[in-house]
Amino acid sequence: MRIDVLTLFPEILSGALPHSILGRAEREKRVEFHLHQLRDYALDKHRIVDDRPYGGGPGMVLKCEPLVRAIESIQALGEPAHVVFMTPGGVRLNQAIARKFSEKKRILLICGHYEGIDQRVIEGWVDEEISIGDYVLSNGAVAALVVIDATVRLLPGVLGNEESAGNDSFSEGDLEGPQYTRPEEFQGRKVPEILLGGDHGKIREWRAQRGREKTKLIRPDLL
């Protein structure tokens, strides 16, 4: 899989991508990361990529020309990518969307900044708008990192245990239940007896039940 990111702040991503699961996935050639600085596609000497919005209002808007020039140049580097614009006004990211992205051969993440990007770019060059939650970040590079992590960990062979992703919260609709490790007792708190018995069928049922209880308590909207 190839993931391209178009952003004003590639340093935010270049500092994170080489580490942990993401770094290992790239070293094992299960994914390629390519970061692109939007200002490289501005033609004026000051490398200006934004302007004031028509109709007035606070802030600045990313301009059509450098964005489209960048998107088309990046698309020409290989087979066409699925283009995703990171924006608070997009569809909220969930596990199903991450899995859909993981099945793509290539995606291009466009990171918003300021007051967003010119709507004409969205209408003509963007396939999908994605948000990571109902809040506003300083720029879309942070949100893009969340999408990358959620996507790459679902690629075949990336996780050490292939069952890990299937047991994650949201994979089956419910939140994941509680987990325990050694010691069996810590400051008077004991590991539930059922986890010590070795009956894996009953353990699965217990974990599923606890997951449903947690979902009902914390995220009833998922039920």
One Martini backbone bead per residue (centre of mass of N, CA, C, O) as a GRO file, in nm:
protein
  223
    1MET     BB    1   0.099   0.034   0.018
    2ARG     BB    2   0.013   0.381  -0.053
    3ILE     BB    3   0.093   0.695   0.125
    4ASP     BB    4  -0.018   1.021   0.079
    5VAL     BB    5   0.084   1.359   0.193
    6LEU     BB    6  -0.073   1.680   0.210
    7THR     BB    7   0.122   1.951   0.359
    8LEU     BB    8   0.250   2.213   0.574
    9PHE     BB    9   0.345   1.966   0.801
   10PRO     BB   10   0.559   1.710   0.761
   11GLU     BB   11   0.705   1.696   1.043
   12ILE     BB   12   0.480   1.565   1.207
   13LEU     BB   13   0.513   1.289   1.047
   14SER     BB   14   0.824   1.230   1.031
   15GLY     BB   15   0.843   1.187   1.350
   16ALA     BB   16   0.633   0.924   1.358
   17LEU     BB   17   0.649   0.701   1.124
   18PRO     BB   18   0.929   0.542   1.217
   19HIS     BB   19   0.748   0.421   1.446
   20SER     BB   20   0.667   0.135   1.541
   21ILE     BB   21   0.435  -0.004   1.345
   22LEU     BB   22   0.483   0.190   1.109
   23GLY     BB   23   0.788   0.150   1.074
   24ARG     BB   24   0.781  -0.157   1.034
   25ALA     BB   25   0.594  -0.160   0.786
   26GLU     BB   26   0.794  -0.007   0.604
   27ARG     BB   27   1.046  -0.190   0.635
   28GLU     BB   28   0.858  -0.442   0.525
   29LYS     BB   29   0.692  -0.329   0.272
   30ARG     BB   30   0.367  -0.272   0.337
   31VAL     BB   31   0.445   0.041   0.321
   32GLU     BB   32   0.419   0.377   0.185
   33PHE     BB   33   0.564   0.697   0.252
   34HIS     BB   34   0.449   1.030   0.130
   35LEU     BB   35   0.565   1.360   0.155
   36HIS     BB   36   0.400   1.687   0.096
   37GLN     BB   37   0.465   2.017   0.018
   38LEU     BB   38   0.255   2.262  -0.070
   39ARG     BB   39   0.458   2.503  -0.132
   40ASP     BB   40   0.593   2.358  -0.385
   41TYR     BB   41   0.313   2.449  -0.565
   42ALA     BB   42   0.404   2.735  -0.565
   43LEU     BB   43   0.498   3.007  -0.795
   44ASP     BB   44   0.572   3.212  -0.609
   45LYS     BB   45   0.826   3.350  -0.414
   46HIS     BB   46   0.641   3.313  -0.135
   47ARG     BB   47   0.459   3.058  -0.132
   48ILE     BB   48   0.151   3.099  -0.172
   49VAL     BB   49  -0.169   2.920  -0.044
   50ASP     BB   50  -0.344   3.174   0.050
   51ASP     BB   51  -0.667   3.343   0.123
   52ARG     BB   52  -0.925   3.532   0.129
   53PRO     BB   53  -1.255   3.517   0.172
   54TYR     BB   54  -1.533   3.522   0.024
   55GLY     BB   55  -1.755   3.737   0.208
   56GLY     BB   56  -1.581   3.703   0.438
   57GLY     BB   57  -1.405   3.663   0.731
   58PRO     BB   58  -1.215   3.470   0.907
   59GLY     BB   59  -0.929   3.395   0.785
   60MET     BB   60  -0.805   3.136   0.570
   61VAL     BB   61  -0.772   2.996   0.233
   62LEU     BB   62  -0.705   2.745   0.038
   63LYS     BB   63  -0.601   2.726  -0.277
   64CYS     BB   64  -0.643   2.593  -0.585
   65GLU     BB   65  -0.378   2.587  -0.748
   66PRO     BB   66  -0.179   2.432  -0.557
   67LEU     BB   67  -0.362   2.191  -0.499
   68VAL     BB   68  -0.406   2.085  -0.788
   69ARG     BB   69  -0.112   2.064  -0.865
   70ALA     BB   70  -0.048   1.857  -0.647
   71ILE     BB   71  -0.252   1.633  -0.701
   72GLU     BB   72  -0.170   1.580  -1.000
   73SER     BB   73   0.128   1.517  -0.943
   74ILE     BB   74   0.082   1.279  -0.746
   75GLN     BB   75  -0.096   1.104  -0.933
   76ALA     BB   76   0.146   1.071  -1.152
   77LEU     BB   77   0.328   0.860  -0.966
   78GLY     BB   78   0.074   0.665  -1.015
   79GLU     BB   79  -0.178   0.522  -0.931
   80PRO     BB   80  -0.470   0.613  -0.848
   81ALA     BB   81  -0.593   0.783  -0.579
   82HIS     BB   82  -0.756   0.806  -0.284
   83VAL     BB   83  -0.916   1.106  -0.192
   84VAL     BB   84  -0.854   1.274   0.125
   85PHE     BB   85  -1.020   1.504   0.338
   86MET     BB   86  -0.927   1.676   0.623
   87THR     BB   87  -1.224   1.740   0.830
   88PRO     BB   88  -1.468   1.838   1.054
   89GLY     BB   89  -1.697   1.805   0.805
   90GLY     BB   90  -1.682   1.507   0.802
   91VAL     BB   91  -1.675   1.188   0.824
   92ARG     BB   92  -1.657   0.974   1.074
   93LEU     BB   93  -1.428   0.785   1.192
   94ASN     BB   94  -1.397   0.427   1.154
   95GLN     BB   95  -1.336   0.095   1.130
   96ALA     BB   96  -1.467   0.061   0.850
   97ILE     BB   97  -1.302   0.281   0.707
   98ALA     BB   98  -1.023   0.174   0.769
   99ARG     BB   99  -1.068  -0.093   0.618
  100LYS     BB  100  -1.121   0.030   0.343
  101PHE     BB  101  -0.845   0.168   0.318
  102SER     BB  102  -0.672  -0.102   0.347
  103GLU     BB  103  -0.786  -0.196   0.047
  104LYS     BB  104  -0.612   0.002  -0.075
  105LYS     BB  105  -0.337   0.089  -0.273
  106ARG     BB  106  -0.415   0.409  -0.259
  107ILE     BB  107  -0.363   0.717  -0.071
  108LEU     BB  108  -0.473   1.068  -0.033
  109LEU     BB  109  -0.388   1.313   0.205
  110ILE     BB  110  -0.557   1.612   0.293
  111CYS     BB  111  -0.451   1.897   0.472
  112GLY     BB  112  -0.586   2.116   0.658
  113HIS     BB  113  -0.620   2.480   0.704
  114TYR     BB  114  -0.742   2.710   0.869
  115GLU     BB  115  -1.059   2.735   0.689
  116GLY     BB  116  -0.951   2.558   0.458
  117ILE     BB  117  -1.082   2.482   0.137
  118ASP     BB  118  -1.168   2.508  -0.166
  119GLN     BB  119  -1.459   2.377  -0.287
  120ARG     BB  120  -1.363   2.305  -0.581
  121VAL     BB  121  -1.169   2.083  -0.492
  122ILE     BB  122  -1.371   1.893  -0.366
  123GLU     BB  123  -1.555   1.859  -0.624
  124GLY     BB  124  -1.299   1.771  -0.834
  125TRP     BB  125  -1.059   1.597  -0.631
  126VAL     BB  126  -1.246   1.461  -0.412
  127ASP     BB  127  -1.377   1.160  -0.260
  128GLU     BB  128  -1.334   1.233   0.061
  129GLU     BB  129  -1.459   1.321   0.391
  130ILE     BB  130  -1.270   1.342   0.704
  131SER     BB  131  -1.319   1.278   1.052
  132ILE     BB  132  -1.204   1.233   1.406
  133GLY     BB  133  -1.411   1.456   1.523
  134ASP     BB  134  -1.590   1.691   1.743
  135TYR     BB  135  -1.336   1.888   1.648
  136VAL     BB  136  -1.059   2.125   1.647
  137LEU     BB  137  -0.767   2.162   1.472
  138SER     BB  138  -0.488   2.322   1.358
  139ASN     BB  139  -0.438   2.058   1.173
  140GLY     BB  140  -0.445   1.772   0.949
  141ALA     BB  141  -0.191   1.602   1.031
  142VAL     BB  142  -0.294   1.474   1.289
  143ALA     BB  143  -0.536   1.330   1.156
  144ALA     BB  144  -0.372   1.167   0.948
  145LEU     BB  145  -0.224   0.991   1.156
  146VAL     BB  146  -0.474   0.844   1.252
  147VAL     BB  147  -0.552   0.716   0.983
  148ILE     BB  148  -0.290   0.565   0.934
  149ASP     BB  149  -0.292   0.387   1.186
  150ALA     BB  150  -0.576   0.256   1.145
  151THR     BB  151  -0.493   0.131   0.865
  152VAL     BB  152  -0.213  -0.019   0.883
  153ARG     BB  153  -0.291  -0.231   1.113
  154LEU     BB  154  -0.481  -0.389   0.882
  155LEU     BB  155  -0.259  -0.501   0.741
  156PRO     BB  156  -0.111  -0.761   0.630
  157GLY     BB  157   0.135  -0.845   0.883
  158VAL     BB  158   0.164  -0.605   1.088
  159LEU     BB  159   0.068  -0.775   1.305
  160GLY     BB  160   0.175  -1.026   1.501
  161ASN     BB  161  -0.139  -1.076   1.552
  162GLU     BB  162  -0.413  -1.137   1.356
  163GLU     BB  163  -0.631  -1.118   1.600
  164SER     BB  164  -0.608  -0.830   1.714
  165ALA     BB  165  -0.795  -0.664   1.524
  166GLY     BB  166  -1.054  -0.845   1.576
  167ASN     BB  167  -1.049  -0.758   1.903
  168ASP     BB  168  -1.116  -0.486   1.876
  169SER     BB  169  -1.263  -0.220   1.903
  170PHE     BB  170  -1.546  -0.225   1.670
  171SER     BB  171  -1.512  -0.486   1.498
  172GLU     BB  172  -1.809  -0.604   1.637
  173GLY     BB  173  -1.936  -0.313   1.770
  174ASP     BB  174  -1.794  -0.339   2.032
  175LEU     BB  175  -1.629  -0.305   2.302
  176GLU     BB  176  -1.364  -0.383   2.474
  177GLY     BB  177  -1.274  -0.564   2.718
  178PRO     BB  178  -1.107  -0.662   2.976
  179GLN     BB  179  -0.762  -0.674   3.091
  180TYR     BB  180  -0.500  -0.913   3.197
  181THR     BB  181  -0.213  -0.965   3.414
  182ARG     BB  182   0.055  -0.997   3.575
  183PRO     BB  183  -0.052  -1.052   3.858
  184GLU     BB  184  -0.319  -1.206   4.014
  185GLU     BB  185  -0.239  -1.003   4.251
  186PHE     BB  186  -0.321  -0.646   4.336
  187GLN     BB  187  -0.388  -0.485   4.602
  188GLY     BB  188  -0.652  -0.693   4.629
  189ARG     BB  189  -0.665  -0.742   4.317
  190LYS     BB  190  -0.825  -0.975   4.106
  191VAL     BB  191  -0.837  -1.205   3.881
  192PRO     BB  192  -1.062  -1.349   3.715
  193GLU     BB  193  -1.129  -1.679   3.736
  194ILE     BB  194  -1.203  -1.748   3.434
  195LEU     BB  195  -0.903  -1.674   3.320
  196LEU     BB  196  -0.765  -1.941   3.479
  197GLY     BB  197  -0.910  -2.214   3.350
  198GLY     BB  198  -0.891  -2.261   3.010
  199ASP     BB  199  -1.181  -2.184   2.892
  200HIS     BB  200  -1.218  -2.037   2.590
  201GLY     BB  201  -1.521  -2.020   2.550
  202LYS     BB  202  -1.590  -1.876   2.820
  203ILE     BB  203  -1.400  -1.638   2.777
  204ARG     BB  204  -1.534  -1.522   2.528
  205GLU     BB  205  -1.809  -1.475   2.659
  206TRP     BB  206  -1.711  -1.289   2.884
  207ARG     BB  207  -1.586  -1.069   2.706
  208ALA     BB  208  -1.841  -1.003   2.546
  209GLN     BB  209  -2.013  -0.919   2.785
  210ARG     BB  210  -1.826  -0.692   2.889
  211GLY     BB  211  -1.838  -0.531   2.625
  212ARG     BB  212  -2.143  -0.476   2.630
  213GLU     BB  213  -2.148  -0.330   2.902
  214LYS     BB  214  -1.955  -0.102   2.820
  215THR     BB  215  -2.118   0.002   2.582
  216LYS     BB  216  -2.378   0.073   2.739
  217LEU     BB  217  -2.231   0.281   2.929
  218ILE     BB  218  -2.042   0.456   2.711
  219ARG     BB  219  -2.172   0.349   2.399
  220PRO     BB  220  -2.496   0.338   2.318
  221ASP     BB  221  -2.480   0.425   2.010
  222LEU     BB  222  -2.376   0.126   1.915
  223LEU     BB  223  -2.652  -0.048   1.966
   0.00000   0.00000   0.00000
